[in-house]
Every structure is written in C-alpha cells, then in structure tokens.
C-alpha cells in the first residue's frame, strides 16, 4: 500500500494544487462531491425508483436499485476489506472521512448516476432524454476527478471506482437484458427501432405496462 501511495502521490499533488490555485474548479468539484455523496445520491435513487414503480415501470426500478443500492454494499465491503488510508491531507474535514479504496463517489457515480442516465435515456422523449440523460452521465463520470481536486482520494481509488463501478453496472445490465430481452427506446426517429419487427412481439420487452403499438 505504501508503494502504491508513493506512485500516486505526484498525480495527487498536481490535482490538489490545481484545486487550491483555482477557485472555480474547486467549488465545482465540491458541488459534485456534495451531490455525489451517498447521503444525497441514495435518496435521489430511491425517489426515482418510487416514481418508476408508480408508473408501473417496475423492471426499470429493479435495474436501478440493483445497480445503485447493491452497488453501495459492494463498494462498502471492498472499502472495509482493502482498508486503504486516505491521502495525507487533513484540511477537508468530512470529505476525507473513512477508508479510501475504491472511491465511493466514483463507484456510485457509475452505478447510480450513469444508471439513472440510462433509465432516462430510454424512458423519456428524445428532447428530454438527451439533456437529462447526458447530465446524469456527466455527474457520474466527473465525480471521480472531483475527488482528486478536493484531495479526498488517491488517483488509483478513482480508477478503481470507475472500473469496479462500471463492471458492476455492466453485470446488472447484462443480467437484466438476459432476463427481460432487448430494449426499444420510445420516440426515436430510427424506423428500425420505432416499429415492431414483423416477426416479433409488438410490445417493448422492458415496458411493464405495455400499450398496443400504433
């Protein structure tokens, strides 16, 4: 662990110095860290899942909860198992509490925010799905670098969070696709995706409240 810390240190020092020297990026990183914490992301995920259930989109709710909430458990178990210490800076207060690998913000960015982006991308009309989905993906992916700017994680914590979180998201996505079939995104202009295939069902497999196709 000491050797890995030493290899990470030059990169971490650069990010930390960048944040200390540039107020706007630092405040932006702090905002991402705030929204990306489990105290905020967890309730947001649960709220979205409740709305999905109310709209009878239970399969999407299961997908989101399996990716995000079970992902939190996987992240915490890994943190306790590895028990890596935080970078040697103590002026960030609660932002630097707990163990370090993987970065929980980075992991949750992949399993919660990117997953929410996928849900919005497929369920919302194109005008909304593009903006809201891309926003969720940006929040999810940028949570990692934000933790380096505020000095709360080693660079390999962030890389590990991306890899482990992205891997878990792919596992959940693969299982859901295997269990429930392919997804037709509503509102697309691609004729190959808007209309049902002549030899297939007229309903989107993931739509838990299907309506007859026009």
Rosetta silent file (secondary structure, phi, psi, omega in degrees, C-alpha in Angstrom):
SEQUENCE: XXXXXXXXXXXXXXXXXXXXXXXXXXXXXXXXXXXXXXXXXXXXXXXXXXXXXXXXXXXXXXXXXXXXXXXXXXXXXXXXXXXXXXXXXXXXXXXXXXXXXXXXXXXXXXXXXXXXXXXXXXXXXXXXXXXXXXXXXXXXXXXXXXXXXXXXXXXXXXXXXXXXXXXXXXXXXXXXXXXXXXXXXXXXXXXXXXXXXXXXXXXXXXXXXXXXXX
SCORE:     score description
SCORE:     0.000 S_00000001
   1 L     0.000  -39.045 -179.853    0.000    0.000    0.000 S_00000001
   2 H   -64.038  -38.960  178.313    2.836    2.376    0.812 S_00000001
   3 H   -65.315  -40.350  177.745    4.388    1.784   -2.607 S_00000001
   4 H   -66.216  -40.401  177.403    1.104    2.488   -4.378 S_00000001
   5 H   -59.399  -42.518 -179.077    0.613    5.637   -2.314 S_00000001
   6 H   -64.683  -37.349  178.428    4.092    6.820   -3.330 S_00000001
   7 H   -70.333  -34.605  179.727    3.335    6.222   -7.019 S_00000001
   8 H   -74.974  -27.130 -167.660    0.024    8.064   -6.750 S_00000001
   9 H   -54.817  -45.606 -179.437    1.419   10.991   -4.789 S_00000001
  10 H   -59.706  -41.438  179.248    2.788   13.149   -7.678 S_00000001
  11 H   -66.962  -43.068  178.934   -0.535   12.981   -9.561 S_00000001
  12 H   -62.408  -39.821  179.513   -2.499   13.662   -6.392 S_00000001
  13 H   -64.033  -37.295  178.938   -0.305   16.639   -5.538 S_00000001
  14 H   -64.507  -48.209  179.887   -0.919   18.097   -9.000 S_00000001
  15 H   -62.426  -42.401 -178.783   -4.713   17.787   -8.691 S_00000001
  16 H   -65.276  -42.434  178.365   -4.704   19.166   -5.161 S_00000001
  17 H   -64.484  -37.903  177.536   -2.524   22.130   -6.142 S_00000001
  18 H   -60.668  -44.113  179.300   -4.797   22.783   -9.131 S_00000001
  19 H   -66.088  -39.080 -179.982   -7.809   22.913   -6.837 S_00000001
  20 H   -69.662  -28.084 -177.355   -6.091   25.159   -4.327 S_00000001
  21 H   -91.544  -13.697 -176.157   -4.961   27.559   -7.062 S_00000001
  22 L  -129.450  108.086 -172.473   -8.254   27.720   -8.995 S_00000001
  23 H   -68.065  -43.355 -175.605  -11.342   28.608   -7.001 S_00000001
  24 H   -63.304  -50.468  176.157  -13.989   27.910   -9.652 S_00000001
  25 H   -59.937  -35.362  178.646  -12.896   24.315  -10.419 S_00000001
  26 H   -64.373  -45.563  179.389  -12.551   23.686   -6.683 S_00000001
  27 H   -64.879  -37.374  177.091  -16.090   24.912   -5.984 S_00000001
  28 H   -63.311  -44.325  178.714  -17.381   22.847   -8.911 S_00000001
  29 H   -63.872  -39.849  178.066  -15.598   19.757   -7.551 S_00000001
  30 H   -64.334  -37.324  177.132  -17.011   20.411   -4.081 S_00000001
  31 H   -64.893  -42.268  177.100  -20.505   20.653   -5.577 S_00000001
  32 H   -64.411  -40.477  177.784  -20.071   17.341   -7.378 S_00000001
  33 H   -63.559  -35.402  179.561  -18.762   15.767   -4.185 S_00000001
  34 H   -66.953  -50.992 -177.621  -21.797   17.076   -2.331 S_00000001
  35 H   -71.316  -27.234 -176.600  -24.385   15.749   -4.780 S_00000001
  36 H   -86.276   -2.542  179.010  -22.427   12.540   -5.330 S_00000001
  37 L   -72.413  156.477  179.694  -22.288   11.519   -1.685 S_00000001
  38 H   -60.786  -29.118 -179.113  -24.418    8.615   -0.518 S_00000001
  39 H   -65.985  -26.472  177.300  -26.427   10.976    1.693 S_00000001
  40 H  -102.225  -46.540 -176.441  -27.739   12.746   -1.420 S_00000001
  41 H   -64.383  -40.397 -179.437  -27.441   10.144   -4.198 S_00000001
  42 H   -57.078  -53.511  177.646  -29.127    7.386   -2.183 S_00000001
  43 H   -62.023  -34.370  177.858  -32.399    9.289   -1.599 S_00000001
  44 H   -63.131  -45.542  178.376  -32.392   10.518   -5.216 S_00000001
  45 H   -60.240  -45.728  179.535  -32.131    6.930   -6.467 S_00000001
  46 H   -62.395  -39.547  178.100  -34.903    5.804   -4.134 S_00000001
  47 H   -63.040  -44.328  177.957  -37.100    8.706   -5.259 S_00000001
  48 H   -62.969  -41.061  179.475  -36.597    7.845   -8.932 S_00000001
  49 H   -62.827  -40.212  178.142  -37.345    4.178   -8.174 S_00000001
  50 H   -62.717  -42.826  177.934  -40.587    5.121   -6.406 S_00000001
  51 H   -62.549  -42.180  178.843  -41.671    7.188   -9.429 S_00000001
  52 H   -61.533  -41.711  178.245  -40.824    4.278  -11.735 S_00000001
  53 H   -65.465  -39.717  178.730  -42.916    1.924   -9.611 S_00000001
  54 H   -63.486  -31.518  178.265  -45.804    4.413   -9.595 S_00000001
  55 L   -88.182    7.170  178.680  -45.600    4.482  -13.397 S_00000001
  56 L    64.007   28.053  173.494  -45.596    0.668  -13.430 S_00000001
  57 L   -99.973   60.964 -171.036  -42.071    0.572  -14.833 S_00000001
  58 H   -68.803  -30.275  179.924  -41.018   -1.994  -12.244 S_00000001
  59 H   -67.098  -38.758  175.747  -38.301   -3.585  -14.350 S_00000001
  60 H   -66.797  -36.282  177.127  -36.512   -0.265  -14.678 S_00000001
  61 H   -63.580  -43.331  177.575  -36.902    0.242  -10.934 S_00000001
  62 H   -62.614  -43.751  177.940  -35.318   -3.156  -10.268 S_00000001
  63 H   -56.680  -48.613 -177.236  -32.498   -2.339  -12.687 S_00000001
  64 H   -66.478  -45.323 -178.230  -31.764    0.965  -10.963 S_00000001
  65 H   -67.273  -38.939  178.517  -31.983   -0.381   -7.417 S_00000001
  66 H   -64.631  -41.623 -179.663  -29.844   -3.419   -8.213 S_00000001
  67 H   -69.190  -49.794 -172.430  -27.171   -1.254   -9.811 S_00000001
  68 H   -81.479  -56.285 -172.232  -27.136    1.571   -7.262 S_00000001
  69 H   -72.412  -44.428  174.462  -28.172    0.166   -3.899 S_00000001
  70 H   -66.697  -29.952  175.690  -26.476   -3.228   -4.201 S_00000001
  71 H   -62.451  -38.401  176.904  -23.529   -1.340   -5.653 S_00000001
  72 H   -60.029  -41.031  179.141  -23.222    0.672   -2.440 S_00000001
  73 H   -62.903  -45.823  179.328  -22.976   -2.584   -0.489 S_00000001
  74 H   -60.847  -42.297  179.237  -20.267   -3.899   -2.827 S_00000001
  75 H   -63.157  -45.979 -177.884  -18.334   -0.636   -2.545 S_00000001
  76 H   -65.987  -40.153  178.110  -18.501   -0.576    1.251 S_00000001
  77 H   -63.033  -41.598  178.209  -17.451   -4.223    1.574 S_00000001
  78 H   -64.086  -41.669  177.547  -14.469   -3.568   -0.707 S_00000001
  79 H   -58.561  -47.273 -178.726  -13.516   -0.491    1.323 S_00000001
  80 H   -66.121  -34.176 -179.326  -13.562   -2.467    4.576 S_00000001
  81 H   -70.891  -46.075 -177.597  -11.599   -5.328    3.001 S_00000001
  82 H   -76.971  -42.209  176.893   -8.841   -3.177    1.474 S_00000001
  83 L    53.571   47.555  178.354   -8.779   -0.613    4.328 S_00000001
  84 L   -82.165  140.500  179.195   -6.536    1.824    2.490 S_00000001
  85 L   -76.684  155.222  178.308   -5.734    5.107    4.220 S_00000001
  86 L   -72.968  165.463  173.772   -6.695    8.469    2.718 S_00000001
  87 L   -57.250  158.288 -169.592   -4.149   10.862    1.189 S_00000001
  88 L   -81.462   40.904  176.430   -2.034   12.704    3.792 S_00000001
  89 L  -119.887  137.262 -172.190   -4.059   15.916    3.840 S_00000001
  90 L  -120.272   13.213 -174.488   -6.370   16.687    6.728 S_00000001
  91 L   -99.228   22.512 -179.742   -7.894   20.037    5.799 S_00000001
  92 L  -115.064    5.547  172.953  -11.001   18.681    4.060 S_00000001
  93 H    56.804 -130.996 -175.598  -12.973   17.605    7.131 S_00000001
  94 H   -61.922  -22.178 -179.952  -15.833   15.177    6.453 S_00000001
  95 H   -61.824  -24.552 -174.771  -14.866   14.893    2.781 S_00000001
  96 H  -109.281   20.287 -178.756  -11.859   12.777    3.807 S_00000001
  97 L   -80.896  155.912  176.628  -13.500   10.505    6.380 S_00000001
  98 L    85.173 -176.884  177.692  -13.438    6.710    6.110 S_00000001
  99 L   -83.974  174.951 -160.741  -11.214    4.388    4.126 S_00000001
 100 L  -109.716  -34.774 -172.629  -10.059    5.149    0.640 S_00000001
 101 L  -111.693  129.168   -5.877  -10.288    2.312   -1.947 S_00000001
 102 L   -83.154  169.734  174.161  -12.362    2.414   -4.035 S_00000001
 103 L   -65.245  117.427 -179.983  -13.681    5.944   -4.167 S_00000001
 104 H   -64.285  -36.941  176.917  -17.326    5.588   -3.141 S_00000001
 105 H   -61.654  -44.274 -179.362  -18.272    8.754   -5.018 S_00000001
 106 H   -66.135  -45.551  178.465  -16.665    7.401   -8.198 S_00000001
 107 H   -59.947  -49.214  179.092  -18.222    3.960   -7.761 S_00000001
 108 H   -65.606  -29.845  175.656  -21.651    5.454   -7.055 S_00000001
 109 H   -59.687  -39.058  179.222  -21.265    7.794   -9.997 S_00000001
 110 H   -76.107  -46.273 -171.985  -21.127    4.751  -12.265 S_00000001
 111 H   -83.944  -20.939 -179.783  -23.709    2.553  -10.551 S_00000001
 112 H  -107.976  -59.752 -174.087  -26.224    5.265   -9.611 S_00000001
 113 H   -71.275  -43.238  177.357  -25.860    8.342  -11.824 S_00000001
 114 H   -66.120  -38.549  177.552  -24.885    6.562  -15.036 S_00000001
 115 H   -63.449  -42.296  176.470  -27.634    4.002  -14.393 S_00000001
 116 H   -62.229  -37.638  176.517  -30.184    6.807  -13.896 S_00000001
 117 H   -60.452  -39.588  177.362  -28.976    8.316  -17.151 S_00000001
 118 H   -63.417  -44.785  178.983  -29.671    5.011  -18.907 S_00000001
 119 H   -59.016  -49.543 -179.091  -33.188    4.897  -17.433 S_00000001
 120 H   -64.857  -36.445 -178.590  -33.961    8.459  -18.509 S_00000001
 121 H   -60.663  -39.627 -176.721  -32.408    7.895  -21.921 S_00000001
 122 H   -88.171  -27.216 -173.736  -34.785    5.036  -22.701 S_00000001
 123 H   -96.873  -30.254 -176.780  -37.960    6.219  -20.979 S_00000001
 124 L   -86.385  155.110  172.150  -38.132    9.953  -21.655 S_00000001
 125 L   -58.115  154.952 -171.301  -38.944   11.575  -25.018 S_00000001
 126 H   -54.912  -42.101 -176.774  -35.828   12.367  -27.028 S_00000001
 127 H   -58.683  -37.156 -179.640  -35.826   16.120  -26.277 S_00000001
 128 H   -87.495  -38.352 -174.439  -35.691   15.412  -22.550 S_00000001
 129 H   -64.059  -36.122 -179.220  -33.743   12.172  -22.558 S_00000001
 130 H   -64.381  -46.426 -177.542  -30.757   13.699  -24.321 S_00000001
 131 H   -71.771  -51.705 -175.764  -30.388   16.557  -21.837 S_00000001
 132 H   -70.009  -41.877  178.158  -31.285   14.740  -18.623 S_00000001
 133 H   -61.950  -46.298  179.886  -29.506   11.521  -19.556 S_00000001
 134 H   -64.983  -35.187  177.577  -26.308   13.335  -20.555 S_00000001
 135 H   -63.930  -44.709  177.880  -26.441   15.406  -17.358 S_00000001
 136 H   -61.983  -42.337  179.282  -26.653   12.269  -15.227 S_00000001
 137 H   -64.501  -40.055  179.306  -23.772   10.687  -17.124 S_00000001
 138 H   -64.145  -44.529  177.392  -21.646   13.815  -16.717 S_00000001
 139 H   -59.883  -44.357 -178.738  -22.309   13.929  -12.967 S_00000001
 140 H   -62.714  -46.581 -176.240  -21.483   10.241  -12.697 S_00000001
 141 H   -74.125  -33.808 -176.633  -18.233   10.351  -14.644 S_00000001
 142 H   -82.699   -8.578  175.934  -16.973   13.644  -13.171 S_00000001
 143 H   -60.238  -33.931  179.614  -17.435   12.517   -9.595 S_00000001
 144 H   -63.145  -59.636  178.071  -14.079   10.754   -9.864 S_00000001
 145 H   -58.351  -30.601  179.614  -11.903   13.731  -10.844 S_00000001
 146 H   -61.435  -33.947 -179.245  -13.769   15.887   -8.331 S_00000001
 147 H   -71.338  -25.053  175.066  -12.427   13.682   -5.530 S_00000001
 148 H   -76.958  -39.345 -179.520   -8.888   14.303   -6.710 S_00000001
 149 H   -64.916  -39.919  178.614   -9.380   18.070   -6.870 S_00000001
 150 L   -82.240   -4.676  174.840  -10.707   18.207   -3.299 S_00000001
 151 L    77.581   23.307 -173.609   -7.885   15.898   -2.220 S_00000001
 152 L   -93.664  -12.671 -176.706  -10.080   13.192   -0.728 S_00000001
 153 L  -143.783  154.971  169.639   -8.816   10.163   -2.691 S_00000001
 154 L   -74.057  156.867 -177.952   -5.770    8.674   -4.322 S_00000001
 155 H   -63.589  -35.929  178.720   -5.809    8.524   -8.108 S_00000001
 156 H   -71.642  -21.176  171.573   -5.956    4.710   -8.061 S_00000001
 157 H   -63.521  -40.963 -178.800   -9.027    4.952   -5.808 S_00000001
 158 H   -70.650  -46.217  178.345  -10.757    6.820   -8.600 S_00000001
 159 H   -60.674  -43.205  177.526   -9.557    4.477  -11.350 S_00000001
 160 H   -62.902  -38.027  176.996  -10.632    1.518   -9.226 S_00000001
 161 H   -63.700  -41.606  176.738  -14.033    3.135   -8.634 S_00000001
 162 H   -61.555  -47.532 -175.436  -14.536    3.604  -12.379 S_00000001
 163 H   -68.683  -47.790 -178.928  -13.530    0.021  -13.178 S_00000001
 164 H   -68.398  -44.096  179.048  -15.410   -1.686  -10.347 S_00000001
 165 H   -65.044  -44.205  177.793  -18.481    0.529  -10.663 S_00000001
 166 H   -64.241  -37.687  177.682  -18.559    0.229  -14.433 S_00000001
 167 H   -64.252  -42.952  178.440  -18.103   -3.528  -14.155 S_00000001
 168 H   -64.800  -40.088  177.569  -20.985   -3.851  -11.710 S_00000001
 169 H   -60.681  -41.487  178.824  -23.196   -1.701  -13.955 S_00000001
 170 H   -66.914  -38.344  177.753  -22.392   -3.974  -16.904 S_00000001
 171 H   -61.780  -48.675 -179.895  -23.138   -7.085  -14.839 S_00000001
 172 H   -63.157  -43.094  179.755  -26.543   -5.736  -13.780 S_00000001
 173 H   -62.710  -43.006  179.781  -27.316   -4.546  -17.317 S_00000001
 174 H   -63.184  -42.630  179.055  -26.334   -7.900  -18.771 S_00000001
 175 H   -64.394  -43.105 -179.775  -28.485   -9.835  -16.305 S_00000001
 176 H   -65.424  -41.034  177.920  -31.487   -7.586  -16.936 S_00000001
 177 H   -66.614  -39.317  177.541  -31.112   -7.852  -20.695 S_00000001
 178 H   -64.203  -38.850 -176.383  -30.727  -11.628  -20.447 S_00000001
 179 H   -77.767  -39.262 -170.706  -33.783  -11.883  -18.227 S_00000001
 180 H  -115.595   -2.806  175.506  -36.086   -9.415  -19.965 S_00000001
 181 L    90.882 -172.373 -176.478  -34.791   -9.111  -23.510 S_00000001
 182 L   -74.015  168.439 -176.883  -33.802   -6.149  -25.668 S_00000001
 183 L  -118.161  131.925  171.274  -35.000   -2.590  -25.168 S_00000001
 184 L  -101.875  121.867  179.863  -36.844   -0.403  -27.674 S_00000001
 185 L   -82.562  123.228  179.470  -36.362    3.243  -26.935 S_00000001
 186 L   -70.552  147.844  172.172  -39.595    5.239  -27.433 S_00000001
 187 L    83.574    7.929  178.940  -39.586    8.373  -29.506 S_00000001
 188 L   -82.450  154.196 -179.336  -36.587    7.608  -31.701 S_00000001
 189 L   -87.606   -6.951 -177.703  -36.573    8.617  -35.340 S_00000001
 190 L   -77.718  113.625 -176.800  -34.907    5.400  -36.450 S_00000001
 191 H   -60.020  -28.962 -179.521  -37.546    3.372  -38.173 S_00000001
 192 H   -68.475  -17.493 -176.365  -35.700    0.166  -37.394 S_00000001
 193 H  -111.225  -19.006 -176.354  -36.209    0.858  -33.684 S_00000001
 194 H   -82.296  -39.619 -176.523  -39.606    2.580  -33.560 S_00000001
 195 L   -97.203  151.645  178.905  -41.756   -0.063  -35.155 S_00000001
 196 L   -69.472  146.614  175.881  -42.101   -3.684  -34.079 S_00000001
 197 L   -68.181  139.233 -176.245  -40.333   -6.302  -36.096 S_00000001
 198 L   -56.231  -29.792 -177.506  -42.844   -8.247  -38.216 S_00000001
 199 L   -99.227   10.817 -177.086  -41.786  -11.492  -36.595 S_00000001
 200 L  -123.040  176.728  177.809  -41.623  -10.248  -33.025 S_00000001
 201 L   -65.282  150.483  178.963  -43.949   -9.030  -30.278 S_00000001
 202 L   -84.000    1.094 -178.308  -45.439   -5.555  -30.738 S_00000001
 203 L  -107.644  145.252  174.192  -44.523   -4.664  -27.158 S_00000001
 204 L   -70.568  126.385 -173.516  -41.209   -3.415  -25.813 S_00000001
 205 L   -58.053  -29.827 -176.398  -39.901   -6.251  -23.571 S_00000001
 206 L   -90.966   -1.967  179.968  -38.916   -3.873  -20.754 S_00000001
 207 L   -82.780  108.988 -176.668  -42.221   -1.992  -20.727 S_00000001
 208 L   -80.522   -2.633  176.208  -44.040   -3.318  -17.682 S_00000001
 209 L  -136.737   65.729 -168.730  -47.252   -1.533  -18.711 S_00000001
 210 L   -68.580  147.947  171.938  -47.336   -2.081  -22.486 S_00000001
 211 L  -117.635  149.727  178.520  -49.704   -0.328  -24.846 S_00000001
 212 L   -57.632  140.939  177.623  -50.502   -1.581  -28.357 S_00000001
 213 L   -68.857  147.389  178.890  -48.173   -0.183  -30.979 S_00000001
 214 L   -69.713    0.000    0.000  -49.646    2.415  -33.322 S_00000001
